[in-house]
Amino acid sequence: MPWNEQNYPPSMKNLKKVVRKKAIEIAGLKSIFETDFKRHSEPRLPSTAQINH
């Protein structure tokens, strides 16, 4: 479940609201980048045309 201003780790409860909001934003972006990186870094199998040459 993604973090938001109502749902975040207990370790963030003492942060100033503006700092907590930025930390949640950064964590969301990091998650997007990691997901996108994993999707594009998977090895690709050669096509049959590449195998037959």
MDTraj code that builds the backbone (N, CA, C; nanometers):
import mdtraj as md
import numpy as np

residues = "MET PRO TRP ASN GLU GLN ASN TYR PRO PRO SER MET LYS ASN LEU LYS LYS VAL VAL ARG LYS LYS ALA ILE GLU ILE ALA GLY LEU LYS SER ILE PHE GLU THR ASP PHE LYS ARG HIS SER GLU PRO ARG LEU PRO SER THR ALA GLN ILE ASN HIS".split()
xyz = np.array([
    [0.0848, -0.1181, 0.0000],
    [0.0000, 0.0000, 0.0000],
    [0.0894, 0.1245, 0.0000],
    [0.0652, 0.2158, -0.0917],
    [0.1459, 0.3377, -0.0962],
    [0.1209, 0.4263, 0.0262],
    [0.2215, 0.4987, 0.0629],
    [0.2078, 0.5916, 0.1755],
    [0.1335, 0.7160, 0.1315],
    [0.0649, 0.7774, 0.2274],
    [0.0011, 0.9066, 0.2051],
    [0.0019, 0.9816, 0.3381],
    [-0.0631, 1.0954, 0.3438],
    [-0.0575, 1.1778, 0.4652],
    [-0.1353, 1.1179, 0.5821],
    [-0.2204, 1.0206, 0.5555],
    [-0.2919, 0.9533, 0.6634],
    [-0.2307, 0.8176, 0.6970],
    [-0.1563, 0.7596, 0.6051],
    [-0.0991, 0.6267, 0.6223],
    [0.0506, 0.6318, 0.5911],
    [0.1324, 0.6281, 0.6952],
    [0.2772, 0.6344, 0.6792],
    [0.3414, 0.5592, 0.7950],
    [0.4706, 0.5260, 0.7855],
    [0.5365, 0.4502, 0.8904],
    [0.5409, 0.5275, 1.0232],
    [0.5346, 0.4564, 1.1346],
    [0.5408, 0.5225, 1.2655],
    [0.6667, 0.6074, 1.2839],
    [0.7747, 0.5694, 1.2177],
    [0.8991, 0.6457, 1.2326],
    [0.8874, 0.7878, 1.1767],
    [0.7858, 0.8145, 1.0978],
    [0.7663, 0.9481, 1.0404],
    [0.6742, 1.0359, 1.1238],
    [0.6174, 0.9834, 1.2315],
    [0.5152, 1.0592, 1.3040],
    [0.5678, 1.1865, 1.3689],
    [0.6963, 1.1922, 1.4022],
    [0.7518, 1.3104, 1.4674],
    [0.8101, 1.4127, 1.3704],
    [0.8056, 1.3833, 1.2420],
    [0.8547, 1.4798, 1.1427],
    [0.7562, 1.5949, 1.1290],
    [0.8089, 1.7104, 1.0926],
    [0.7206, 1.8226, 1.0605],
    [0.6355, 1.7820, 0.9403],
    [0.5144, 1.8337, 0.9356],
    [0.4204, 1.7944, 0.8310],
    [0.4786, 1.8132, 0.6903],
    [0.5446, 1.9250, 0.6659],
    [0.5992, 1.9525, 0.5334],
    [0.7129, 1.8543, 0.4995],
    [0.7926, 1.8175, 0.5989],
    [0.9024, 1.7227, 0.5769],
    [0.8452, 1.5833, 0.5508],
    [0.7451, 1.5446, 0.6291],
    [0.6813, 1.4136, 0.6111],
    [0.6180, 1.4048, 0.4725],
    [0.5525, 1.5125, 0.4296],
    [0.4890, 1.5145, 0.2972],
    [0.5934, 1.4940, 0.1875],
    [0.7083, 1.5595, 0.1997],
    [0.8145, 1.5462, 0.0995],
    [0.8731, 1.4045, 0.1015],
    [0.8916, 1.3476, 0.2212],
    [0.9442, 1.2113, 0.2326],
    [0.8499, 1.1106, 0.1670],
    [0.7206, 1.1300, 0.1856],
    [0.6209, 1.0422, 0.1237],
    [0.6272, 1.0568, -0.0280],
    [0.6423, 1.1794, -0.0762],
    [0.6534, 1.2043, -0.2205],
    [0.7772, 1.1356, -0.2783],
    [0.8903, 1.1480, -0.2109],
    [1.0150, 1.0866, -0.2576],
    [1.0030, 0.9342, -0.2584],
    [0.9436, 0.8780, -0.1546],
    [0.9260, 0.7322, -0.1481],
    [0.8392, 0.6833, -0.2637],
    [0.7369, 0.7577, -0.2986],
    [0.6508, 0.7216, -0.4109],
    [0.7256, 0.7250, -0.5431],
    [0.8067, 0.8267, -0.5624],
    [0.8869, 0.8361, -0.6851],
    [0.9889, 0.7243, -0.6929],
    [1.0507, 0.6919, -0.5811],
    [1.1487, 0.5835, -0.5783],
    [1.0828, 0.4520, -0.6180],
    [0.9635, 0.4295, -0.5688],
    [0.8899, 0.3084, -0.6018],
    [0.8608, 0.3009, -0.7515],
    [0.8210, 0.4127, -0.8092],
    [0.7921, 0.4169, -0.9532],
    [0.9186, 0.3878, -1.0336],
    [1.0302, 0.4494, -0.9968],
    [1.1556, 0.4275, -1.0690],
    [1.2014, 0.2830, -1.0583],
    [1.1910, 0.2235, -0.9393],
    [1.2326, 0.0848, -0.9214],
    [1.1467, -0.0093, -1.0050],
    [1.0165, 0.0136, -1.0070],
    [0.9263, -0.0701, -1.0856],
    [0.9581, -0.0566, -1.2336],
    [0.9765, 0.0658, -1.2802],
    [1.0065, 0.0898, -1.4208],
    [1.1416, 0.0291, -1.4574],
    [1.2414, 0.0403, -1.3693],
    [1.3737, -0.0151, -1.3962],
    [1.3666, -0.1667, -1.4081],
    [1.2952, -0.2319, -1.3170],
    [1.2829, -0.3775, -1.3214],
    [1.2162, -0.4220, -1.4509],
    [1.1168, -0.3481, -1.4946],
    [1.0444, -0.3845, -1.6158],
    [1.1358, -0.3760, -1.7384],
    [1.2244, -0.2778, -1.7415],
    [1.3097, -0.2577, -1.8589],
    [1.4447, -0.3286, -1.8491],
    [1.4765, -0.3864, -1.7354],
    [1.6066, -0.4500, -1.7218],
    [1.5993, -0.6023, -1.7342],
    [1.4809, -0.6555, -1.7579],
    [1.4694, -0.7999, -1.7741],
    [1.5367, -0.8402, -1.9048],
    [1.6083, -0.9541, -1.9031],
    [1.6742, -0.9974, -2.0262],
    [1.5717, -1.0327, -2.1340],
    [1.6035, -0.9988, -2.2545],
    [1.5126, -1.0276, -2.3652],
    [1.5616, -1.1517, -2.4386],
    [1.4679, -1.2359, -2.4754],
    [1.5016, -1.3566, -2.5500],
    [1.5177, -1.3211, -2.6975],
    [1.6117, -1.3855, -2.7658],
    [1.6304, -1.3564, -2.9086],
    [1.5108, -1.4068, -2.9890],
    [1.4822, -1.3376, -3.0971],
    [1.3734, -1.3804, -3.1851],
    [1.4193, -1.5006, -3.2675],
    [1.3247, -1.5708, -3.3274],
    [1.3608, -1.6868, -3.4096],
    [1.4463, -1.6448, -3.5281],
    [1.4271, -1.5240, -3.5795],
    [1.5085, -1.4752, -3.6914],
    [1.6541, -1.4610, -3.6473],
    [1.6777, -1.4153, -3.5258],
    [1.8139, -1.4007, -3.4746],
    [1.8789, -1.5369, -3.4493],
    [1.7996, -1.6336, -3.4085],
    [1.8515, -1.7671, -3.3792],
    [1.8908, -1.8388, -3.5079],
    [1.8137, -1.8220, -3.6148],
    [1.8355, -1.8945, -3.7399],
    [1.9483, -1.8374, -3.8250],
    [2.0058, -1.7245, -3.7867],
    [2.1142, -1.6650, -3.8677],
    [2.2468, -1.7055, -3.8188],
])
top = md.Topology()
chain = top.add_chain()
for i, resn in enumerate(residues, 1):
    res = top.add_residue(resn, chain, resSeq=i)
    for name in ("N", "CA", "C"):
        top.add_atom(name, md.element.get_by_symbol(name[0]), res)
traj = md.Trajectory(xyz[None], top)
